[in-house]
Amino acid sequence: GAGVSQSPSNKVTEKGKDVELRCDPISGHTALYWYRQSLGQGLEFLIYFQGNSAPDKSGLPSDRFSAERTGGSVSTLTIQRTQQEDSAVYLCASSANGEKYTFGSGTRLTVV
Amino acid sequence: GDSVTQMEGPVTLSEEAFLTINCTYTATGYPSLFWYVQYPGEGLQLLLKATKADDKGSNKGFEATYRKETTSFHLEKGSVQVSDSAVYFCALSYGPGANSKLTFGKGITLSVRP
């Protein structure tokens, strides 16, 4: 597509529920990144996929967070047993060569 | 590890005022440096970048110079406009390749009054 598409744009969930956030990158972009934007915390790196290489999961804050990327395209970020501190905007970005990123508009997650 | 520190915000300026937003970094290698901007209701987008020491990035009247000696990448604009109101993020990366993830500062909100 023309840009990075994320869905849903907004998600309200109850504490303890699981959520899935989707990212559809620009076609042909081999690199895909997930970031979390929390109030007062800036942008925090979560996970990075590059082609068929093992993902860099070094930013995932706990084992409740996981992500996969199917067929080198769409990615899903899953948060299990959500907590209130998980409330944030989750941003996805893709890149053709690791230099020029295109960011999606994000998913605003609110855990109540 | 690598980190980026931005000055505390928010910043409020009158139109046509001079803008400086400070950014310093700590890095184990020789990263590329970036400024990203997030306009209200829009996604994050690249404003400018510099890939090596003494390089100057510029775009839309904004400039930043990669200063290795002071590990800084301060953003400047000579005359801000209301349309510059946004959140500004300083960032670094070692891309392309395996280390291409961006490390961001906390961001600073700029509001420009007419």
Contacts between the chains, C-beta under 8 A, distances in Angstrom:
chain1	res1	chain2	res2	distance
A	3	B	43	7.9
A	4	B	43	7.7
A	31	B	100	6.3
A	33	B	101	6.1
A	33	B	102	7.5
A	35	B	102	7.8
A	35	B	104	7.6
A	40	B	106	6.9
A	41	B	106	6.5
A	42	B	6	8.0
A	42	B	89	6.8
A	42	B	104	5.1
A	42	B	105	5.8
A	42	B	106	3.5
A	42	B	107	5.1
A	43	B	44	7.8
A	43	B	89	6.3
A	43	B	91	7.8
A	43	B	102	7.6
A	43	B	104	3.9
A	43	B	107	7.2
A	44	B	104	7.7
A	45	B	101	5.2
A	45	B	102	7.1
A	45	B	103	6.8
A	45	B	104	7.9
A	48	B	100	7.5
A	48	B	101	4.9
A	50	B	98	6.8
A	50	B	100	7.6
A	53	B	98	7.5
A	56	B	98	7.7
A	56	B	101	6.7
A	59	B	101	7.8
A	91	B	43	7.8
A	91	B	44	6.7
A	93	B	44	7.7
A	95	B	95	7.7
A	95	B	96	8.0
A	95	B	100	6.9
A	97	B	95	7.7
A	97	B	96	4.7
A	98	B	93	7.8
A	98	B	95	3.7
A	98	B	96	3.2
A	98	B	97	5.7
A	98	B	100	3.1
A	99	B	32	8.0
A	99	B	95	5.3
A	99	B	96	5.1
A	99	B	100	7.3
A	100	B	46	7.0
A	101	B	46	6.9
A	101	B	102	7.0
A	103	B	43	4.6
A	103	B	44	4.1
A	103	B	45	7.0
A	104	B	43	6.0
A	105	B	42	7.3
A	105	B	43	4.6
A	106	B	43	7.0
